[in-house]
Amino acid sequence: MTRHLALVVTILLALTWGALPSQATTTCSYDFTTGSGNTYLGYCVTENGNILDIQTPFGQNMLGTNGEGYGLCDQNIQPGGVNYNDYAVSDTGNWGSAEILSHSSTSVKIVRTTADGNWTLTQTITKVPKSSSITVIMALKNNQHVADVAYLVRFADAEPANPTDDLWIGNLNSALARTARSDPNYGLYLSNVNDPPFSFWQGYAQSVNTGPNACAFAYNESGGTDLGSNVWWNFASPNGSIEMAYVGTVGAGQTKTVTLSYRAL
């Protein structure tokens, strides 16, 4: 009887919040392309809102094998906060199923709520032919009845060339990965767009190529040969990646939105 009651409660919570668990996936569900030659941009988006297989310009792959995606930390839940992430190749298992709100030849809009029902993340991912870039809008809603501190992260295992010959750099409004060799040079640039409604934001170069724990997003900052100003230079192993992080209080029932852009250097 007790097990039956627990099952009923679980089902009711899942129906209330749409929190039936969904696994990480690297399956491309939505393909986008624009341009040709040096203006070419091609990428795909998973059903969970990860961006994979970024190619720009034509024939130049920008991502390694450790994925791309998003992380969230609920800092008010102690000790240490609660980490929710999905980086395509792996996730924390505490997200509900994603729902596709709209899809066209230029964009896809995906909404997803954490399994505990506390947060909803709505992503709108759009190709921008004029600049051969990808715009990512992330709208984070606090579903709770109290204000809460959130860390919001966007991560990419950016490896534009042989990873033993890459350079990763992070600064206030952006992070990038680029080749460090004679021409031609290639790179992927992740930048904050506009003035975000958070009290803190920063781009990071990581000394690892795996996605961060959103509650410790700066833990793997820099490393290797330290060039200062959060610059990580690596000629030895394929251990580099980039991220943008935002920190701030989200009011009860309120939404805060950030806009980011991926483009070639």
Backbone bond lengths (Angstrom), bond angles and torsions (degrees), N, CA, C in turn:
res aa  C-N    CA-C-N  psi(-1)  N-CA   C-N-CA  omega(-1)  CA-C   N-CA-C  phi
1 M - - - 1.466 - - 1.519 111.02 -
2 T 1.340 114.49 -40.12 1.466 119.26 179.75 1.522 110.61 -65.22
3 R 1.355 116.04 -43.37 1.465 119.79 178.93 1.518 110.92 -63.41
4 H 1.334 116.91 -39.08 1.466 121.38 179.11 1.529 110.53 -63.09
5 L 1.331 117.07 -43.13 1.457 121.18 179.29 1.524 111.03 -64.25
6 A 1.331 116.73 -40.93 1.464 120.34 178.96 1.519 111.06 -62.98
7 L 1.345 116.44 -39.25 1.457 120.33 178.86 1.515 111.12 -65.01
8 V 1.339 116.66 -41.46 1.463 120.99 178.93 1.518 110.42 -62.38
9 V 1.331 117.46 -44.15 1.468 121.68 179.40 1.520 110.36 -61.71
10 T 1.346 117.05 -43.75 1.460 120.81 179.36 1.517 111.69 -60.36
11 I 1.323 116.62 -44.35 1.457 120.87 -179.75 1.521 111.18 -64.49
12 L 1.341 116.44 -42.49 1.465 120.19 179.59 1.517 111.43 -63.22
13 L 1.335 117.10 -41.79 1.468 120.16 177.65 1.517 110.63 -64.06
14 A 1.319 116.98 -41.69 1.461 120.47 179.95 1.515 111.11 -63.41
15 L 1.342 116.66 -41.45 1.459 119.84 178.92 1.516 111.23 -67.66
16 T 1.327 116.74 -35.44 1.465 121.09 -178.83 1.522 111.02 -66.99
17 W 1.322 116.30 -44.78 1.466 119.95 -173.18 1.520 113.26 -104.88
18 G 1.315 118.66 -2.70 1.460 119.87 -174.55 1.506 110.86 64.82
19 A 1.351 117.30 37.09 1.452 121.49 -168.28 1.513 114.30 -102.08
20 L 1.320 118.50 22.88 1.449 119.70 172.99 1.524 108.26 -59.67
21 P 1.334 117.68 130.21 1.466 119.98 -171.28 1.523 112.60 -63.43
22 S 1.329 114.78 146.21 1.456 121.26 179.04 1.514 108.46 -130.33
23 Q 1.317 117.59 135.69 1.449 121.15 -176.55 1.521 111.41 -86.03
24 A 1.341 114.64 153.81 1.452 120.39 173.17 1.527 109.64 -61.20
25 T 1.320 116.42 147.69 1.462 119.96 -178.82 1.521 110.63 -145.94
26 T 1.313 115.39 145.45 1.465 121.63 172.64 1.524 110.55 -110.39
27 T 1.326 116.55 16.50 1.462 121.38 177.31 1.518 109.89 -79.55
28 C 1.312 116.43 126.93 1.462 120.79 179.28 1.525 109.43 -78.00
29 S 1.323 115.68 125.91 1.465 120.20 179.01 1.519 112.59 -106.12
30 Y 1.345 117.38 -28.91 1.464 121.26 -175.32 1.526 108.96 -136.00
31 D 1.330 116.28 117.06 1.463 122.20 -178.60 1.520 110.71 -99.83
32 F 1.347 115.81 141.98 1.463 121.80 179.00 1.518 109.30 -137.32
33 T 1.326 116.47 136.37 1.459 121.63 174.95 1.520 109.72 -141.69
34 T 1.330 115.31 155.17 1.462 121.68 174.38 1.521 108.79 -159.63
35 G 1.330 117.31 151.52 1.453 122.23 173.95 1.521 114.00 74.38
36 S 1.324 115.16 -172.87 1.464 122.70 179.07 1.522 108.54 -154.92
37 G 1.324 115.44 158.93 1.464 118.50 177.91 1.519 111.84 57.70
38 N 1.324 116.16 -126.95 1.461 121.01 -178.72 1.519 113.80 -71.20
39 T 1.336 117.96 -16.40 1.469 120.42 178.41 1.528 112.03 -99.28
40 Y 1.325 116.59 4.56 1.467 120.02 -177.12 1.526 111.19 -69.69
41 L 1.321 115.05 139.39 1.458 122.80 171.15 1.519 108.36 -140.28
42 G 1.313 116.03 125.76 1.456 121.44 175.83 1.517 109.56 -135.71
43 Y 1.323 116.58 139.09 1.458 120.79 177.93 1.521 108.98 -162.01
44 C 1.322 116.17 169.01 1.454 119.97 175.67 1.522 109.06 -133.98
45 V 1.317 115.93 160.01 1.461 123.04 -179.09 1.519 108.35 -124.91
46 T 1.321 116.70 133.32 1.459 120.75 177.19 1.528 110.07 -79.38
47 E 1.314 116.35 168.88 1.463 120.47 177.96 1.530 112.19 -65.32
48 N 1.349 116.87 -18.75 1.463 121.03 179.49 1.525 113.52 -93.42
49 G 1.346 117.13 -3.05 1.449 119.84 176.74 1.510 115.40 94.40
50 N 1.337 116.98 25.82 1.462 121.86 173.20 1.523 109.39 -95.96
51 I 1.337 116.50 144.90 1.467 121.35 178.06 1.526 108.17 -102.78
52 L 1.324 116.70 122.63 1.458 121.12 -176.18 1.524 111.21 -126.33
53 D 1.329 114.76 164.01 1.472 122.28 173.06 1.526 112.76 55.32
54 I 1.321 117.11 43.93 1.469 119.58 177.41 1.519 109.35 -70.00
55 Q 1.328 116.14 122.28 1.464 122.26 178.72 1.522 108.69 -125.83
56 T 1.321 116.40 117.33 1.458 122.06 177.48 1.526 109.88 -166.21
57 P 1.350 119.51 126.65 1.465 126.80 -6.37 1.529 111.05 -69.11
58 F 1.314 117.26 -168.37 1.452 121.05 -175.03 1.530 110.49 -57.92
59 G 1.335 115.00 130.53 1.452 120.77 177.17 1.516 115.37 85.72
60 Q 1.350 117.72 -2.98 1.462 121.00 -177.07 1.524 110.07 -110.07
61 N 1.320 116.26 106.05 1.457 120.89 179.46 1.526 110.40 -81.11
62 M 1.325 116.54 139.11 1.453 121.05 -173.07 1.526 114.66 -108.17
63 L 1.331 118.69 -12.00 1.457 120.56 -174.59 1.526 111.53 -115.59
64 G 1.356 114.99 146.95 1.441 121.75 173.49 1.524 110.96 -86.88
65 T 1.320 116.17 -157.37 1.467 120.88 -171.91 1.527 113.60 -93.80
66 N 1.330 117.79 0.84 1.468 119.70 -173.89 1.527 113.84 -105.00
67 G 1.332 115.25 18.03 1.446 119.65 164.50 1.514 117.77 83.13
68 E 1.335 113.54 -172.81 1.459 124.59 -179.45 1.517 106.52 -151.95
69 G 1.322 116.41 148.11 1.452 117.01 177.72 1.511 113.78 165.34
70 Y 1.321 115.73 -149.13 1.455 121.67 -166.49 1.516 111.12 -136.39
71 G 1.335 113.97 150.91 1.452 120.73 176.62 1.516 110.04 -136.03
72 L 1.324 116.06 153.93 1.452 123.10 -179.26 1.518 108.41 -143.31
73 C 1.328 116.06 138.22 1.457 121.02 174.50 1.519 109.58 -125.13
74 D 1.333 116.12 129.34 1.468 122.37 171.96 1.522 106.24 -94.16
75 Q 1.320 116.38 98.72 1.450 121.22 -171.52 1.527 113.01 -72.74
76 N 1.325 118.30 -22.23 1.464 120.85 -176.54 1.523 113.52 -74.64
77 I 1.322 117.51 -17.52 1.463 120.88 178.08 1.521 108.06 -87.59
78 Q 1.301 116.38 112.65 1.459 122.00 -174.70 1.540 110.53 -108.65
79 P 1.346 117.87 159.05 1.458 125.52 3.24 1.532 112.63 -84.52
80 G 1.304 116.16 140.54 1.456 121.88 170.37 1.505 116.86 85.80
81 G 1.332 117.90 -5.40 1.446 119.74 -179.00 1.528 111.67 82.39
82 V 1.329 116.40 166.99 1.467 122.54 176.71 1.521 108.69 -108.98
83 N 1.319 116.40 126.70 1.461 123.85 -178.58 1.527 109.75 -98.29
84 Y 1.338 116.17 125.61 1.461 122.43 173.18 1.533 106.01 -122.40
85 N 1.312 118.39 124.76 1.462 118.26 173.67 1.514 111.63 -149.00
86 D 1.332 114.71 161.52 1.456 122.98 172.77 1.516 107.13 -147.11
87 Y 1.331 115.83 110.47 1.460 121.73 -179.74 1.533 111.57 -112.51
88 A 1.311 116.50 25.84 1.476 125.09 176.46 1.523 112.27 75.24
89 V 1.330 117.94 -53.38 1.470 120.05 179.84 1.525 111.25 -80.80
90 S 1.327 116.43 -15.35 1.463 121.29 179.93 1.519 109.08 -161.31
91 D 1.341 115.33 159.38 1.459 119.71 173.82 1.516 109.41 -151.39
92 T 1.326 116.21 174.96 1.459 120.65 -178.39 1.526 112.90 -88.18
93 G 1.319 117.71 -5.46 1.449 120.99 175.94 1.512 115.26 75.68
94 N 1.339 117.26 9.44 1.469 119.68 -177.84 1.527 112.34 -117.80
95 W 1.334 115.30 31.29 1.464 122.14 170.23 1.517 109.48 -107.84
96 G 1.315 116.28 148.95 1.446 120.70 170.01 1.520 110.39 -80.49
97 S 1.303 116.65 178.55 1.463 121.42 178.87 1.521 110.68 -66.55
98 A 1.324 115.40 145.01 1.462 121.06 176.90 1.528 109.86 -81.24
99 E 1.326 115.37 150.70 1.464 121.77 176.86 1.523 108.71 -125.69
100 I 1.312 116.30 131.54 1.464 121.40 177.43 1.525 108.44 -84.35
101 L 1.327 115.99 117.64 1.463 120.46 179.97 1.522 111.72 -86.68
102 S 1.331 116.77 -35.13 1.473 120.48 178.30 1.519 108.92 -161.59
103 H 1.334 114.71 157.12 1.464 120.94 179.29 1.514 108.58 -153.72
104 S 1.337 115.97 132.30 1.460 121.35 177.00 1.527 108.20 -139.48
105 S 1.317 116.62 -173.02 1.463 120.65 179.61 1.527 112.25 -71.71
106 T 1.325 116.81 -12.82 1.466 119.65 -177.94 1.523 113.99 -116.53
107 S 1.332 118.96 -17.93 1.458 118.55 -175.24 1.520 112.08 -153.79
108 V 1.336 114.26 164.46 1.452 121.77 173.17 1.527 107.33 -140.28
109 K 1.322 116.50 139.60 1.463 122.30 -179.51 1.522 108.49 -120.75
110 I 1.336 115.96 124.53 1.460 122.50 -171.63 1.525 109.23 -130.27
111 V 1.334 116.80 134.72 1.462 121.04 178.01 1.521 109.00 -119.38
112 R 1.319 115.05 144.01 1.466 120.25 -177.94 1.525 109.36 -151.32
113 T 1.319 117.05 135.75 1.455 122.89 -179.88 1.526 109.68 -113.62
114 T 1.332 116.41 142.70 1.458 119.99 177.19 1.527 109.54 -64.20
115 A 1.326 116.20 153.35 1.461 120.58 -174.09 1.519 112.65 -62.48
116 D 1.336 117.49 -26.73 1.459 119.78 178.08 1.520 112.55 -83.86
117 G 1.349 117.02 -3.61 1.451 121.73 177.27 1.509 115.08 80.46
118 N 1.345 118.55 2.28 1.462 120.88 -173.62 1.530 113.88 -75.12
119 W 1.347 117.79 -30.29 1.461 121.36 -173.06 1.518 110.82 -136.38
120 T 1.330 116.02 145.57 1.462 122.10 172.17 1.514 108.96 -125.27
121 L 1.331 116.04 128.57 1.455 122.26 178.42 1.524 109.06 -112.03
122 T 1.323 116.22 121.40 1.458 121.80 176.17 1.517 108.40 -110.43
123 Q 1.328 116.16 122.69 1.468 121.71 -178.46 1.522 110.07 -113.55
124 T 1.309 115.61 133.79 1.460 121.77 171.72 1.525 107.29 -120.42
125 I 1.327 115.87 115.99 1.467 122.21 -174.82 1.518 107.93 -114.36
126 T 1.341 116.11 119.88 1.466 121.15 -168.97 1.523 110.69 -132.13
127 K 1.334 116.47 135.43 1.465 119.31 172.87 1.524 109.21 -83.80
128 V 1.339 115.50 143.40 1.462 122.21 -179.24 1.534 107.55 -121.96
129 P 1.341 118.11 92.72 1.464 120.86 -175.18 1.524 114.30 -57.24
130 K 1.320 117.52 -36.91 1.462 120.70 -175.96 1.515 112.29 -58.30
131 S 1.329 117.02 -36.96 1.463 120.83 -178.87 1.527 112.74 -112.77
132 S 1.333 117.14 8.73 1.470 122.16 -177.89 1.524 110.54 48.67
133 S 1.314 116.14 50.12 1.453 121.37 -174.81 1.522 111.49 -132.37
134 I 1.333 115.80 170.27 1.456 123.48 178.09 1.521 107.92 -119.25
135 T 1.314 117.39 123.89 1.459 121.51 174.70 1.527 109.34 -97.96
136 V 1.323 115.76 130.35 1.464 121.88 179.26 1.525 108.31 -119.79
137 I 1.321 116.32 115.73 1.469 121.32 175.46 1.522 107.67 -104.84
138 M 1.338 116.24 124.09 1.460 121.38 178.61 1.524 108.92 -117.76
139 A 1.322 116.36 114.66 1.464 122.68 179.60 1.524 108.13 -107.81
140 L 1.337 115.81 115.53 1.458 121.39 -176.12 1.526 109.88 -106.24
141 K 1.336 116.58 119.88 1.462 121.94 179.90 1.526 110.71 -107.72
142 N 1.319 115.58 132.66 1.457 122.37 174.09 1.528 108.52 -89.69
143 N 1.314 117.36 110.29 1.464 121.97 -177.61 1.523 113.39 -84.96
144 Q 1.313 117.29 -0.75 1.455 121.35 -175.29 1.530 111.32 -83.19
145 H 1.314 115.10 169.37 1.461 121.19 -179.20 1.525 112.37 -91.52
146 V 1.331 115.98 4.40 1.465 121.30 177.28 1.519 109.02 -132.85
147 A 1.332 116.62 154.59 1.458 121.11 174.23 1.526 109.56 -64.61
148 D 1.327 116.31 151.18 1.465 120.42 -176.78 1.525 109.35 -147.53
149 V 1.340 115.40 149.93 1.458 121.40 177.71 1.525 109.07 -89.93
150 A 1.334 116.27 127.48 1.464 121.51 -179.25 1.518 110.56 -121.26
151 Y 1.339 115.38 142.85 1.459 122.79 167.20 1.536 105.43 -108.13
152 L 1.308 117.29 127.34 1.464 122.26 -179.53 1.524 108.94 -120.80
153 V 1.338 117.03 128.94 1.467 122.15 -171.01 1.525 110.69 -129.56
154 R 1.341 115.45 141.30 1.467 121.94 167.11 1.522 107.89 -120.42
155 F 1.329 116.83 129.28 1.468 122.55 -172.48 1.521 110.84 -126.68
156 A 1.341 115.98 147.10 1.468 121.06 171.74 1.521 109.59 -145.86
157 D 1.332 115.69 132.26 1.463 121.00 170.11 1.524 107.09 -80.42
158 A 1.334 115.56 78.02 1.466 121.74 -174.75 1.523 109.75 -84.26
159 E 1.329 116.08 118.18 1.466 122.59 179.29 1.523 107.82 -140.69
160 P 1.329 118.03 86.23 1.461 121.12 -172.83 1.525 115.67 -73.80
161 A 1.319 118.32 -8.97 1.473 120.22 -179.18 1.511 108.56 -151.06
162 N 1.316 116.15 -162.78 1.454 120.25 170.20 1.522 107.30 -54.73
163 P 1.338 118.82 117.85 1.459 119.67 -170.81 1.514 115.06 -64.26
164 T 1.326 118.84 -11.50 1.465 119.69 174.54 1.521 111.19 -80.57
165 D 1.321 115.96 2.14 1.472 120.02 -178.30 1.519 109.98 -134.75
166 D 1.328 116.05 39.96 1.460 121.56 -178.25 1.522 111.14 -118.87
167 L 1.319 114.69 159.39 1.458 123.19 178.96 1.517 108.36 -129.34
168 W 1.333 117.51 130.03 1.455 122.49 178.33 1.522 109.34 -115.65
169 I 1.331 116.34 133.66 1.468 121.10 -176.33 1.526 109.20 -135.64
170 G 1.340 116.75 140.14 1.454 121.36 174.21 1.514 110.30 -129.24
171 N 1.331 116.40 146.09 1.466 120.79 174.59 1.520 109.42 -149.93
172 L 1.318 117.95 -167.90 1.462 121.51 -170.56 1.522 113.31 -56.27
173 N 1.306 118.37 -48.68 1.465 121.83 -171.88 1.519 114.54 -110.06
174 S 1.331 118.14 5.47 1.457 118.18 -175.47 1.518 111.55 -164.41
175 A 1.322 114.28 169.52 1.454 122.74 170.98 1.519 106.99 -146.36
176 L 1.318 116.99 149.26 1.462 119.11 -177.07 1.516 111.11 -147.49
177 A 1.332 113.88 159.04 1.451 122.62 170.83 1.520 106.99 -128.42
178 R 1.318 116.79 135.07 1.458 119.37 179.66 1.515 109.91 -148.86
179 T 1.317 114.82 159.51 1.457 119.85 175.83 1.524 109.23 -72.38
180 A 1.306 115.28 150.88 1.467 121.17 -179.95 1.517 108.04 -124.64
181 R 1.321 115.29 73.54 1.453 121.34 -176.60 1.513 109.18 -156.65
182 S 1.308 116.01 -177.82 1.460 119.93 178.33 1.516 109.96 -66.28
183 D 1.330 116.05 157.15 1.463 120.97 -179.26 1.529 110.65 -54.35
184 P 1.348 117.67 147.69 1.468 125.22 2.71 1.526 112.19 -81.94
185 N 1.305 116.62 144.40 1.457 122.91 175.19 1.519 109.52 -104.74
186 Y 1.322 115.92 145.73 1.458 121.71 179.32 1.524 109.27 -130.95
187 G 1.324 116.42 157.09 1.449 118.70 177.84 1.511 112.75 -168.06
188 L 1.330 115.19 162.19 1.459 122.66 176.90 1.521 108.16 -120.98
189 Y 1.315 116.08 130.60 1.462 123.71 -173.77 1.514 108.80 -117.18
190 L 1.345 117.29 121.86 1.459 123.68 175.82 1.523 107.71 -110.85
191 S 1.323 116.80 119.27 1.460 118.92 -173.88 1.520 112.11 -132.23
192 N 1.325 114.78 149.34 1.450 121.78 169.20 1.526 108.61 -75.66
193 V 1.331 116.32 140.85 1.464 121.60 178.59 1.527 108.19 -117.96
194 N 1.302 116.05 133.54 1.470 122.31 179.43 1.531 111.03 70.28
195 D 1.321 115.48 -176.03 1.458 122.70 -177.48 1.525 108.49 -94.22
196 P 1.329 119.96 107.68 1.463 120.97 -174.65 1.528 111.68 -72.67
197 P 1.339 117.66 150.95 1.468 122.01 -178.17 1.527 112.52 -84.28
198 F 1.309 117.18 32.95 1.457 122.29 178.20 1.526 108.98 -114.10
199 S 1.336 116.99 156.25 1.463 120.93 -177.43 1.520 112.34 -79.07
200 F 1.333 116.86 -18.28 1.469 121.86 -179.56 1.513 109.00 -143.05
201 W 1.331 116.03 140.50 1.462 121.30 169.38 1.516 109.08 -152.77
202 Q 1.332 116.58 152.60 1.458 121.14 -174.38 1.520 109.59 -165.72
203 G 1.336 116.27 142.22 1.452 121.30 170.15 1.515 109.85 -93.86
204 Y 1.340 116.18 143.57 1.458 120.60 -176.59 1.519 111.79 -129.51
205 A 1.340 114.74 141.69 1.452 121.94 164.93 1.522 106.92 -98.36
206 Q 1.325 116.34 122.86 1.461 120.68 179.39 1.522 110.57 -94.82
207 S 1.324 116.21 148.81 1.468 121.48 176.25 1.523 111.62 -91.61
208 V 1.335 116.70 14.14 1.463 123.31 173.43 1.526 107.57 -132.56
209 N 1.322 116.43 163.41 1.471 118.46 -179.57 1.520 112.47 -108.29
210 T 1.331 116.74 18.30 1.458 121.62 177.23 1.523 109.83 -108.58
211 G 1.336 116.03 156.38 1.454 120.98 -177.97 1.518 112.16 -67.64
212 P 1.337 117.44 147.95 1.458 121.22 -175.48 1.525 113.49 -81.39
213 N 1.313 115.42 157.88 1.456 121.70 161.04 1.521 105.82 -68.62
214 A 1.319 117.95 120.31 1.465 120.42 -174.43 1.521 112.15 -62.63
215 C 1.340 117.71 -23.91 1.460 120.83 178.63 1.525 112.05 -79.55
216 A 1.336 117.02 -8.72 1.466 122.25 177.97 1.524 108.50 -139.60
217 F 1.335 115.46 51.50 1.466 120.89 -170.44 1.522 113.88 -62.78
218 A 1.333 118.23 -22.95 1.465 121.40 -178.65 1.522 112.46 -97.62
219 Y 1.326 118.29 4.23 1.460 121.51 -173.48 1.524 112.33 -59.81
220 N 1.331 117.11 -39.98 1.469 121.43 -177.16 1.524 112.85 -100.27
221 E 1.317 116.39 23.37 1.462 120.01 178.99 1.520 111.58 -60.97
222 S 1.335 114.86 138.24 1.466 123.38 172.87 1.523 111.05 53.83
223 G 1.344 117.02 -148.42 1.457 121.46 -173.76 1.514 110.26 112.46
224 G 1.322 116.89 -171.68 1.461 120.34 -179.60 1.513 110.96 57.08
225 T 1.308 116.99 -133.70 1.455 122.29 176.70 1.524 108.15 -85.48
226 D 1.307 117.00 111.88 1.458 122.05 -175.43 1.517 109.87 -83.85
227 L 1.331 116.57 113.28 1.454 121.59 178.45 1.518 111.58 -97.32
228 G 1.346 116.99 4.52 1.454 120.66 -179.49 1.514 112.15 87.12
229 S 1.324 115.95 162.39 1.470 123.05 176.49 1.522 112.33 54.45
230 N 1.333 116.29 39.63 1.463 121.53 177.88 1.521 112.34 60.74
231 V 1.342 116.96 44.68 1.459 122.80 176.30 1.530 108.52 -109.37
232 W 1.309 115.30 125.37 1.468 121.34 -178.87 1.518 108.45 -116.22
233 W 1.340 116.29 119.96 1.459 122.43 -177.83 1.520 108.58 -113.95
234 N 1.335 116.63 127.42 1.451 119.35 -174.80 1.520 110.66 -135.41
235 F 1.326 116.51 118.54 1.454 121.05 174.57 1.529 111.54 -112.43
236 A 1.339 117.22 4.29 1.453 119.71 -168.58 1.523 114.55 -105.40
237 S 1.328 117.97 -36.73 1.462 120.22 -174.30 1.524 109.61 -153.24
238 P 1.332 117.08 162.70 1.472 119.71 -176.01 1.516 112.84 -79.85
239 N 1.320 116.90 55.46 1.457 120.58 -174.21 1.516 111.95 -116.47
240 G 1.303 116.67 76.13 1.443 120.99 175.31 1.515 110.17 -153.09
241 S 1.330 116.43 151.92 1.462 121.41 177.17 1.522 108.14 -164.45
242 I 1.330 116.19 173.96 1.461 120.53 -175.79 1.531 110.28 -130.78
243 E 1.331 115.57 155.75 1.463 120.46 176.72 1.521 110.16 -157.40
244 M 1.334 115.30 155.06 1.461 123.25 167.33 1.515 107.31 -116.40
245 A 1.346 116.28 136.44 1.459 120.83 -179.15 1.516 110.66 -128.10
246 Y 1.326 115.37 144.16 1.467 123.37 179.37 1.524 108.65 -130.10
247 V 1.329 116.86 141.51 1.459 122.06 179.75 1.519 109.19 -134.53
248 G 1.329 116.53 134.19 1.458 119.17 175.97 1.516 111.74 176.57
249 T 1.320 114.94 169.06 1.464 121.77 178.60 1.524 109.71 -86.56
250 V 1.326 115.74 133.33 1.468 121.97 175.49 1.529 106.88 -112.60
251 G 1.317 116.17 122.51 1.460 120.89 -177.23 1.513 112.87 -64.77
252 A 1.319 116.30 160.51 1.465 121.33 178.21 1.528 110.43 -58.19
253 G 1.326 115.82 125.80 1.455 121.16 180.00 1.517 114.87 70.83
254 Q 1.336 117.71 7.24 1.457 121.60 -175.93 1.537 111.67 -99.56
255 T 1.336 115.05 164.78 1.458 122.28 -179.56 1.523 109.74 -126.69
256 K 1.331 116.04 137.13 1.459 121.18 171.59 1.526 108.53 -121.67
257 T 1.334 115.28 137.48 1.467 121.09 -171.55 1.517 110.91 -123.69
258 V 1.337 115.36 135.34 1.466 121.14 174.50 1.524 108.58 -122.23
259 T 1.320 114.92 152.57 1.459 121.48 178.52 1.523 108.55 -123.50
260 L 1.329 116.07 131.65 1.462 121.88 179.38 1.517 109.42 -128.17
261 S 1.325 115.15 166.73 1.464 120.42 -179.64 1.530 109.83 -141.37
262 Y 1.328 115.58 135.94 1.464 122.91 168.29 1.525 108.11 -106.02
263 R 1.325 117.48 132.48 1.468 119.98 172.73 1.525 108.78 -155.29
264 A 1.316 114.55 163.46 1.460 119.81 176.76 1.524 110.05 -76.13
265 L 1.321 115.42 150.58 1.470 119.49 175.24 1.527 110.00 -77.15
